[in-house]
């Protein structure tokens, strides 16, 4: 199988191109050539969906808005690049209740 393909479908009516472009740049900056492509696909009707190799990993209404960069990178990694280390983004905050 080739390098993973990420598709970001964004609403043109909502002017979400810049947000989609920023997310694409974040993914390309992090994963580089380990990604085969990041595609921006225009849509309408409030759509904002991110797919990794055809698997939906984020949907704006289902997931409560837009992902931050760290969450998006985790979801891409978990879906198509499971051996990739995200360094500090992989760490979970310390449990405040732990002793």
Buried (B, 14 or more C-beta within 10 A) or exposed (E): EEEBBBBBBBBEEBEBBEBBBEBBEBBBEBBEEBBBEBEBEEBEEEBBBBBBBEEBBBBBEEBEEBBEBBBBBBBBBEBBBEEBEBEEEEEEEEEEEEE
